[in-house]
Amino acid sequence: MPQDMANKADGADKEETEERDDKGKMTVSEAGRKGGKATSEKYGRQFYEEIGEKGGKIGGPKGGRATKEKYGHGFYEEIGHKGGQAVKRLIEEGKKAEE
């Protein structure tokens, strides 16, 4: 690993320990960073280039058009509303936990 990346990783490790909740459990962002780092170390840059290329060929705009044709405009309104309600609920729970 290049030295500048090693320094960034060291800094991230310090931040990760500060992100742990009061029970010492790992936060979602910490878990994601840790998993991404492990994957990067295991597979390297070429892996990400290959999966990115595959994703561009398999998915892309065609997938969104197919979903829209299958479910219609209302589907996106519904899932957007559900997502917003979930975020609202989580924010309220977080505020209650702080009190």
N, C-alpha and C positions, 0 to 999 in steps of 0.2 A: 504494500500500500504506500502511495507517495506520502511524503512527510506532511504536506499541507492537509491531506485528508485525515491522516492520523491525528493531527492537532484538532481538527474539527470533531472527530469522533470522541476524543478525550473531553472536549467541551460539552458535547451532547450527553455523555455519560453523567457529567455533573448535573446537567439540567434534568436528566431522567430521574435521578434520586430525589430532586426537589419536587417532581411532579407526582410522586406517590401520594395516595390519599392517606388520611389519618389512620387507617388500619394497615398501612404498609403494602397495600395491593398496588399492582401496576395499573397505570392509566391506559386508556385506549391508544392515545398518541404514543405513549412509551412502548406499548406492545407492538404497534405498527412499525415504529422506528427500529426496534430490536429485530423484528422479523425481516424487515427490508435489508437491514445490515447483514444478517445471517445469509439471506438469499444471495445478496451481492457477493459476499465472500465465497459462497459455495459455487455459484455459477458464472460470475464475472459479467463484464459489459456485453459480450457477444450474446449472452442469453437474453438480455433485455432488448437488444436490437432484433433478434429473431422473433420474439413474441410480439413485439410492436409491429413488425412487418406482417406477421400472420393475422393479427387483430385488424389491421387495415384492409386485408383481403377478405376476411370472413365477415366482419361486422360492418361498421361504417354507416353511411346515410341510408343504405338499403334497408338495414334492420329497423331503423326508425320509421321509414315509410311503410314497411310491412306491418308494424305494430299499429300505426295510425289507421291503416286500411282495415285491419282486423277488428280493432276496438273502438275506433272513432275518437273525435275530439273530446267528448265527455269523459273518456277514460283518463286523459291527462289532467283534466280539471279535478276529478275525483282523487287521483293519487296525490296530486299537489295539495289538495285540502287535507287529506289524511296525514301527509308529511308535516304540514304546518301545525296541525293539531298535536301531533306527537312532540314537536319541538316546544310548543307552548306548554304542554304538560311537563316536559322535562325541566323547563325553566322554572315553572312553579314549584316543582319538587326540590330543585336546587335552592330556591329561595327559602323554602320551609326548613330545609336541612341546615341552612346558615343561622337560622334564628335560635 
